Amino acid sequence: MLKSPIFLAYAIGGYIVGQLSLMYLMGFFIDVAVPKGISAGVITSPFSAVLIDVALVLVFGLHHSITARASFKRWWTMFIPAPIERATYLFMTAAMTAGLVYFWHPIPITIWKVDGLWAINAFYVAYGLVWTMMLFATFQFGHLDFFGVRQAWVNFRKHPPQPNGITIGLLYALVRHPISLGWMIAPLMTPHLTVGHVVFSGAAFLYIIAATPFEEADLIEELGNRYRQYRKHTPAYFPWFRQK
């Protein structure tokens, strides 16, 4: 069967594209080592820029939320084979990332700009730690599964798919959604913070707050009482906001 190795190669390509997209966003938020950072581009009126940029973040988020829903996946896999469903999502996400970067309108109004090498480096260290946290979170529930390689590999090896479980250790013992937390705060961890950074972070925050209940409804449907108990005792984003 030629499909299995083709699916695996396709999934590996999706993994590479996904990593490159994330690396670009890492540079985008801090205007480092990328052709276009968050403060680059044609400057328009702040009002129109806010409207455009918020819309871009919402479209980016909607893509994630819609394609992550169980009902969408049931429909989607009628056309896209299940072993490459996640890899296809990664290629789509890369296209969405390119669109977000290309159409992003900078709002280079400075909120803070730190001076001194030690202060600048402190921000970069904090920024790196946020992304490290997000990466580490993917390994807790299956890095290769999250990035679509395991599904194609299991198909290639002709192994039966394994049921999903629930991860409650380490980061997930502190908060239910460490990756979402990272998207909220990563744009703010910069030595030169502008209104554009705050717009991205604020739009991401509002979208995540609105979208999380739908994501968790799928998790409750899939995992049942295990997730209800986990949800009851573990805060969503911030460790100190523990539910009573």
Short mmCIF file of the C-alpha atoms (twelve columns), coordinates in Angstrom:
data_MODEL
# 
_entry.id   MODEL 
# 
loop_
_atom_site.group_PDB 
_atom_site.id 
_atom_site.type_symbol 
_atom_site.label_atom_id 
_atom_site.label_alt_id 
_atom_site.label_comp_id 
_atom_site.label_asym_id 
_atom_site.label_seq_id 
_atom_site.Cartn_x 
_atom_site.Cartn_y 
_atom_site.Cartn_z 
_atom_site.pdbx_PDB_model_num 
ATOM 1   C CA . MET A 1   0.000   0.000  0.000  1 
ATOM 2   C CA . LEU A 2   1.472   3.308  -1.090 1 
ATOM 3   C CA . LYS A 3   -0.900  5.403  0.968  1 
ATOM 4   C CA . SER A 4   0.754   4.718  4.316  1 
ATOM 5   C CA . PRO A 5   4.259   6.003  3.424  1 
ATOM 6   C CA . ILE A 6   2.732   8.939  1.528  1 
ATOM 7   C CA . PHE A 7   0.612   9.801  4.556  1 
ATOM 8   C CA . LEU A 8   3.700   9.591  6.784  1 
ATOM 9   C CA . ALA A 9   5.720   11.859 4.502  1 
ATOM 10  C CA . TYR A 10  2.804   14.294 4.367  1 
ATOM 11  C CA . ALA A 11  2.560   14.302 8.169  1 
ATOM 12  C CA . ILE A 12  6.281   14.920 8.563  1 
ATOM 13  C CA . GLY A 13  5.925   17.821 6.141  1 
ATOM 14  C CA . GLY A 14  3.069   19.156 8.261  1 
ATOM 15  C CA . TYR A 15  5.225   18.870 11.370 1 
ATOM 16  C CA . ILE A 16  8.044   20.838 9.756  1 
ATOM 17  C CA . VAL A 17  5.673   23.511 8.465  1 
ATOM 18  C CA . GLY A 18  4.026   23.742 11.882 1 
ATOM 19  C CA . GLN A 19  7.357   24.233 13.628 1 
ATOM 20  C CA . LEU A 20  8.434   26.880 11.132 1 
ATOM 21  C CA . SER A 21  5.151   28.750 11.637 1 
ATOM 22  C CA . LEU A 22  5.652   28.774 15.395 1 
ATOM 23  C CA . MET A 23  9.260   29.903 15.002 1 
ATOM 24  C CA . TYR A 24  8.094   32.768 12.817 1 
ATOM 25  C CA . LEU A 25  5.538   33.856 15.405 1 
ATOM 26  C CA . MET A 26  8.237   33.733 18.066 1 
ATOM 27  C CA . GLY A 27  10.223  36.269 16.063 1 
ATOM 28  C CA . PHE A 28  7.123   38.203 15.014 1 
ATOM 29  C CA . PHE A 29  6.087   39.149 18.555 1 
ATOM 30  C CA . ILE A 30  9.505   40.559 19.455 1 
ATOM 31  C CA . ASP A 31  10.507  41.887 16.007 1 
ATOM 32  C CA . VAL A 32  13.594  39.674 15.870 1 
ATOM 33  C CA . ALA A 33  14.983  37.628 12.949 1 
ATOM 34  C CA . VAL A 34  11.860  37.803 10.747 1 
ATOM 35  C CA . PRO A 35  11.153  39.814 7.568  1 
ATOM 36  C CA . LYS A 36  8.067   41.373 9.139  1 
ATOM 37  C CA . GLY A 37  7.550   41.787 12.862 1 
ATOM 38  C CA . ILE A 38  4.523   42.986 14.765 1 
ATOM 39  C CA . SER A 39  5.683   46.620 14.578 1 
ATOM 40  C CA . ALA A 40  6.572   46.568 10.879 1 
ATOM 41  C CA . GLY A 41  4.403   47.406 7.902  1 
ATOM 42  C CA . VAL A 42  2.278   50.252 6.599  1 
ATOM 43  C CA . ILE A 43  1.027   52.486 9.406  1 
ATOM 44  C CA . THR A 44  -2.630  53.496 9.213  1 
ATOM 45  C CA . SER A 45  -4.932  55.165 11.709 1 
ATOM 46  C CA . PRO A 46  -4.904  53.387 15.097 1 
ATOM 47  C CA . PHE A 47  -8.668  52.878 14.964 1 
ATOM 48  C CA . SER A 48  -8.661  51.063 11.605 1 
ATOM 49  C CA . ALA A 49  -5.546  49.123 12.589 1 
ATOM 50  C CA . VAL A 50  -7.217  47.872 15.778 1 
ATOM 51  C CA . LEU A 51  -10.296 46.748 13.846 1 
ATOM 52  C CA . ILE A 52  -8.218  44.904 11.234 1 
ATOM 53  C CA . ASP A 53  -5.859  43.314 13.747 1 
ATOM 54  C CA . VAL A 54  -8.612  42.154 16.088 1 
ATOM 55  C CA . ALA A 55  -10.423 40.630 13.105 1 
ATOM 56  C CA . LEU A 56  -7.226  38.806 12.085 1 
ATOM 57  C CA . VAL A 57  -6.778  37.336 15.558 1 
ATOM 58  C CA . LEU A 58  -10.427 36.273 15.691 1 
ATOM 59  C CA . VAL A 59  -10.238 34.584 12.275 1 
ATOM 60  C CA . PHE A 60  -7.026  32.860 13.350 1 
ATOM 61  C CA . GLY A 61  -8.737  31.672 16.531 1 
ATOM 62  C CA . LEU A 62  -11.915 30.589 14.773 1 
ATOM 63  C CA . HIS A 63  -9.890  28.411 12.448 1 
ATOM 64  C CA . HIS A 64  -8.418  26.632 15.454 1 
ATOM 65  C CA . SER A 65  -11.695 26.321 17.330 1 
ATOM 66  C CA . ILE A 66  -13.815 25.117 14.428 1 
ATOM 67  C CA . THR A 67  -11.333 22.533 13.189 1 
ATOM 68  C CA . ALA A 68  -10.772 21.271 16.750 1 
ATOM 69  C CA . ARG A 69  -14.442 20.481 17.377 1 
ATOM 70  C CA . ALA A 70  -15.378 16.817 17.426 1 
ATOM 71  C CA . SER A 71  -18.394 17.453 15.186 1 
ATOM 72  C CA . PHE A 72  -16.182 19.145 12.581 1 
ATOM 73  C CA . LYS A 73  -13.676 16.290 12.700 1 
ATOM 74  C CA . ARG A 74  -16.416 13.732 12.119 1 
ATOM 75  C CA . TRP A 75  -17.458 15.667 9.002  1 
ATOM 76  C CA . TRP A 76  -13.916 16.553 7.936  1 
ATOM 77  C CA . THR A 77  -12.641 12.971 7.999  1 
ATOM 78  C CA . MET A 78  -15.272 12.026 5.442  1 
ATOM 79  C CA . PHE A 79  -13.002 13.824 2.956  1 
ATOM 80  C CA . ILE A 80  -9.573  13.883 4.635  1 
ATOM 81  C CA . PRO A 81  -8.203  10.509 5.793  1 
ATOM 82  C CA . ALA A 82  -7.964  10.341 9.586  1 
ATOM 83  C CA . PRO A 83  -4.177  9.618  9.630  1 
ATOM 84  C CA . ILE A 84  -3.462  12.999 8.005  1 
ATOM 85  C CA . GLU A 85  -6.316  15.047 9.457  1 
ATOM 86  C CA . ARG A 86  -4.059  16.744 12.002 1 
ATOM 87  C CA . ALA A 87  -1.273  17.297 9.474  1 
ATOM 88  C CA . THR A 88  -3.761  18.958 7.125  1 
ATOM 89  C CA . TYR A 89  -4.790  21.226 9.990  1 
ATOM 90  C CA . LEU A 90  -1.136  22.236 10.421 1 
ATOM 91  C CA . PHE A 91  -0.796  23.170 6.756  1 
ATOM 92  C CA . MET A 92  -3.980  25.217 7.066  1 
ATOM 93  C CA . THR A 93  -2.656  26.879 10.221 1 
ATOM 94  C CA . ALA A 94  0.560   27.805 8.422  1 
ATOM 95  C CA . ALA A 95  -1.517  29.507 5.721  1 
ATOM 96  C CA . MET A 96  -3.540  31.329 8.390  1 
ATOM 97  C CA . THR A 97  -0.321  32.425 10.089 1 
ATOM 98  C CA . ALA A 98  1.029   33.783 6.819  1 
ATOM 99  C CA . GLY A 99  -2.199  35.728 6.288  1 
ATOM 100 C CA . LEU A 100 -2.149  37.127 9.800  1 
ATOM 101 C CA . VAL A 101 1.448   38.316 9.436  1 
ATOM 102 C CA . TYR A 102 0.961   39.713 5.929  1 
ATOM 103 C CA . PHE A 103 -2.200  41.689 6.704  1 
ATOM 104 C CA . TRP A 104 -1.221  42.750 10.225 1 
ATOM 105 C CA . HIS A 105 -1.267  46.531 10.691 1 
ATOM 106 C CA . PRO A 106 1.322   47.813 13.140 1 
ATOM 107 C CA . ILE A 107 0.320   50.186 15.930 1 
ATOM 108 C CA . PRO A 108 3.794   51.334 17.026 1 
ATOM 109 C CA . ILE A 109 2.642   53.514 19.934 1 
ATOM 110 C CA . THR A 110 5.080   52.761 22.723 1 
ATOM 111 C CA . ILE A 111 3.735   51.639 26.090 1 
ATOM 112 C CA . TRP A 112 7.127   50.812 27.512 1 
ATOM 113 C CA . LYS A 113 10.653  50.496 26.207 1 
ATOM 114 C CA . VAL A 114 13.283  49.308 28.636 1 
ATOM 115 C CA . ASP A 115 16.900  50.385 28.513 1 
ATOM 116 C CA . GLY A 116 19.906  48.535 29.759 1 
ATOM 117 C CA . LEU A 117 21.233  45.207 28.569 1 
ATOM 118 C CA . TRP A 118 20.231  43.356 31.735 1 
ATOM 119 C CA . ALA A 119 16.607  44.525 31.503 1 
ATOM 120 C CA . ILE A 120 16.332  43.706 27.804 1 
ATOM 121 C CA . ASN A 121 17.805  40.248 28.377 1 
ATOM 122 C CA . ALA A 122 15.441  39.681 31.298 1 
ATOM 123 C CA . PHE A 123 12.486  40.207 28.981 1 
ATOM 124 C CA . TYR A 124 13.953  37.871 26.389 1 
ATOM 125 C CA . VAL A 125 14.518  35.204 29.038 1 
ATOM 126 C CA . ALA A 126 10.922  35.560 30.234 1 
ATOM 127 C CA . TYR A 127 9.737   35.379 26.633 1 
ATOM 128 C CA . GLY A 128 11.759  32.232 26.028 1 
ATOM 129 C CA . LEU A 129 10.378  30.659 29.194 1 
ATOM 130 C CA . VAL A 130 6.805   31.252 28.042 1 
ATOM 131 C CA . TRP A 131 7.450   29.476 24.756 1 
ATOM 132 C CA . THR A 132 9.331   26.708 26.578 1 
ATOM 133 C CA . MET A 133 6.291   26.223 28.807 1 
ATOM 134 C CA . MET A 134 4.042   25.947 25.758 1 
ATOM 135 C CA . LEU A 135 6.366   23.456 24.079 1 
ATOM 136 C CA . PHE A 136 6.718   21.401 27.254 1 
ATOM 137 C CA . ALA A 137 2.923   21.257 27.549 1 
ATOM 138 C CA . THR A 138 2.711   19.521 24.166 1 
ATOM 139 C CA . PHE A 139 5.038   16.773 25.384 1 
ATOM 140 C CA . GLN A 140 2.822   16.116 28.384 1 
ATOM 141 C CA . PHE A 141 -0.107  14.958 26.281 1 
ATOM 142 C CA . GLY A 142 1.830   13.800 23.220 1 
ATOM 143 C CA . HIS A 143 4.005   16.129 21.166 1 
ATOM 144 C CA . LEU A 144 3.938   13.988 18.031 1 
ATOM 145 C CA . ASP A 145 0.209   13.444 18.402 1 
ATOM 146 C CA . PHE A 146 -0.370  17.207 18.762 1 
ATOM 147 C CA . PHE A 147 1.628   17.838 15.594 1 
ATOM 148 C CA . GLY A 148 0.070   15.022 13.581 1 
ATOM 149 C CA . VAL A 149 3.007   12.630 13.199 1 
ATOM 150 C CA . ARG A 150 1.880   9.843  15.525 1 
ATOM 151 C CA . GLN A 151 -1.404  9.371  13.674 1 
ATOM 152 C CA . ALA A 152 0.398   8.775  10.379 1 
ATOM 153 C CA . TRP A 153 3.060   6.637  12.059 1 
ATOM 154 C CA . VAL A 154 0.444   4.393  13.695 1 
ATOM 155 C CA . ASN A 155 -1.234  4.012  10.313 1 
ATOM 156 C CA . PHE A 156 2.123   3.236  8.694  1 
ATOM 157 C CA . ARG A 157 2.866   0.536  11.293 1 
ATOM 158 C CA . LYS A 158 -0.714  -0.807 11.068 1 
ATOM 159 C CA . HIS A 159 -1.257  -0.362 14.793 1 
ATOM 160 C CA . PRO A 160 -4.774  0.175  16.140 1 
ATOM 161 C CA . PRO A 161 -5.414  3.761  17.376 1 
ATOM 162 C CA . GLN A 162 -5.085  4.288  21.103 1 
ATOM 163 C CA . PRO A 163 -7.827  6.012  23.111 1 
ATOM 164 C CA . ASN A 164 -7.128  9.501  24.427 1 
ATOM 165 C CA . GLY A 165 -6.495  9.991  28.125 1 
ATOM 166 C CA . ILE A 166 -6.242  12.919 30.475 1 
ATOM 167 C CA . THR A 167 -2.993  14.558 31.536 1 
ATOM 168 C CA . ILE A 168 -3.024  16.047 35.037 1 
ATOM 169 C CA . GLY A 169 0.621   16.177 36.060 1 
ATOM 170 C CA . LEU A 170 3.190   18.989 36.116 1 
ATOM 171 C CA . LEU A 171 1.853   21.992 34.168 1 
ATOM 172 C CA . TYR A 172 -1.601  20.479 33.916 1 
ATOM 173 C CA . ALA A 173 -1.736  20.082 37.679 1 
ATOM 174 C CA . LEU A 174 -1.466  23.883 37.915 1 
ATOM 175 C CA . VAL A 175 -3.781  24.982 35.099 1 
ATOM 176 C CA . ARG A 176 -5.995  23.254 32.546 1 
ATOM 177 C CA . HIS A 177 -4.830  25.316 29.573 1 
ATOM 178 C CA . PRO A 178 -1.135  26.262 29.806 1 
ATOM 179 C CA . ILE A 179 -0.831  26.695 26.035 1 
ATOM 180 C CA . SER A 180 -3.735  29.156 25.997 1 
ATOM 181 C CA . LEU A 181 -2.078  31.036 28.850 1 
ATOM 182 C CA . GLY A 182 1.072   31.252 26.755 1 
ATOM 183 C CA . TRP A 183 -0.785  32.809 23.819 1 
ATOM 184 C CA . MET A 184 -2.244  35.418 26.163 1 
ATOM 185 C CA . ILE A 185 1.037   36.543 27.718 1 
ATOM 186 C CA . ALA A 186 3.728   35.835 25.109 1 
ATOM 187 C CA . PRO A 187 3.091   39.038 23.093 1 
ATOM 188 C CA . LEU A 188 3.585   41.096 26.272 1 
ATOM 189 C CA . MET A 189 7.024   39.676 27.108 1 
ATOM 190 C CA . THR A 190 8.951   42.190 25.042 1 
ATOM 191 C CA . PRO A 191 11.365  44.956 26.012 1 
ATOM 192 C CA . HIS A 192 9.559   47.292 23.597 1 
ATOM 193 C CA . LEU A 193 5.837   46.948 24.167 1 
ATOM 194 C CA . THR A 194 3.519   48.737 21.765 1 
ATOM 195 C CA . VAL A 195 -0.228  49.077 21.428 1 
ATOM 196 C CA . GLY A 196 -0.027  46.447 18.679 1 
ATOM 197 C CA . HIS A 197 1.276   43.886 21.167 1 
ATOM 198 C CA . VAL A 198 -1.535  44.703 23.590 1 
ATOM 199 C CA . VAL A 199 -4.145  44.434 20.838 1 
ATOM 200 C CA . PHE A 200 -2.932  40.954 19.901 1 
ATOM 201 C CA . SER A 201 -2.743  39.825 23.525 1 
ATOM 202 C CA . GLY A 202 -6.117  41.345 24.408 1 
ATOM 203 C CA . ALA A 203 -7.864  39.877 21.380 1 
ATOM 204 C CA . ALA A 204 -6.326  36.472 22.096 1 
ATOM 205 C CA . PHE A 205 -7.427  36.715 25.742 1 
ATOM 206 C CA . LEU A 206 -11.021 37.554 24.880 1 
ATOM 207 C CA . TYR A 207 -11.213 34.889 22.204 1 
ATOM 208 C CA . ILE A 208 -9.739  32.172 24.424 1 
ATOM 209 C CA . ILE A 209 -12.125 33.048 27.260 1 
ATOM 210 C CA . ALA A 210 -15.068 32.754 24.842 1 
ATOM 211 C CA . ALA A 211 -13.853 29.589 23.083 1 
ATOM 212 C CA . THR A 212 -12.713 27.529 26.072 1 
ATOM 213 C CA . PRO A 213 -16.229 26.425 27.162 1 
ATOM 214 C CA . PHE A 214 -16.786 24.861 23.724 1 
ATOM 215 C CA . GLU A 215 -13.431 23.087 23.883 1 
ATOM 216 C CA . GLU A 216 -14.170 21.786 27.348 1 
ATOM 217 C CA . ALA A 217 -17.622 20.605 26.328 1 
ATOM 218 C CA . ASP A 218 -15.917 18.289 23.828 1 
ATOM 219 C CA . LEU A 219 -13.530 17.091 26.534 1 
ATOM 220 C CA . ILE A 220 -16.410 16.355 28.885 1 
ATOM 221 C CA . GLU A 221 -18.187 14.459 26.116 1 
ATOM 222 C CA . GLU A 222 -15.029 12.447 25.429 1 
ATOM 223 C CA . LEU A 223 -13.687 11.907 28.958 1 
ATOM 224 C CA . GLY A 224 -16.800 12.213 31.081 1 
ATOM 225 C CA . ASN A 225 -16.565 12.463 34.853 1 
ATOM 226 C CA . ARG A 226 -12.758 12.325 34.861 1 
ATOM 227 C CA . TYR A 227 -12.630 15.696 33.175 1 
ATOM 228 C CA . ARG A 228 -15.450 17.111 35.301 1 
ATOM 229 C CA . GLN A 229 -13.478 16.312 38.443 1 
ATOM 230 C CA . TYR A 230 -10.277 17.694 36.957 1 
ATOM 231 C CA . ARG A 231 -12.101 20.857 35.922 1 
ATOM 232 C CA . LYS A 232 -13.573 21.247 39.390 1 
ATOM 233 C CA . HIS A 233 -10.196 21.228 41.148 1 
ATOM 234 C CA . THR A 234 -7.895  22.870 38.582 1 
ATOM 235 C CA . PRO A 235 -8.163  26.496 37.406 1 
ATOM 236 C CA . ALA A 236 -8.313  27.225 33.710 1 
ATOM 237 C CA . TYR A 237 -5.389  29.619 33.195 1 
ATOM 238 C CA . PHE A 238 -3.975  31.117 36.384 1 
ATOM 239 C CA . PRO A 239 -2.850  28.892 39.288 1 
ATOM 240 C CA . TRP A 240 -3.976  31.349 41.975 1 
ATOM 241 C CA . PHE A 241 -7.573  31.463 40.663 1 
ATOM 242 C CA . ARG A 242 -8.586  28.177 42.189 1 
ATOM 243 C CA . GLN A 243 -12.227 27.208 42.222 1 
ATOM 244 C CA . LYS A 244 -13.872 26.565 45.566 1 
# 
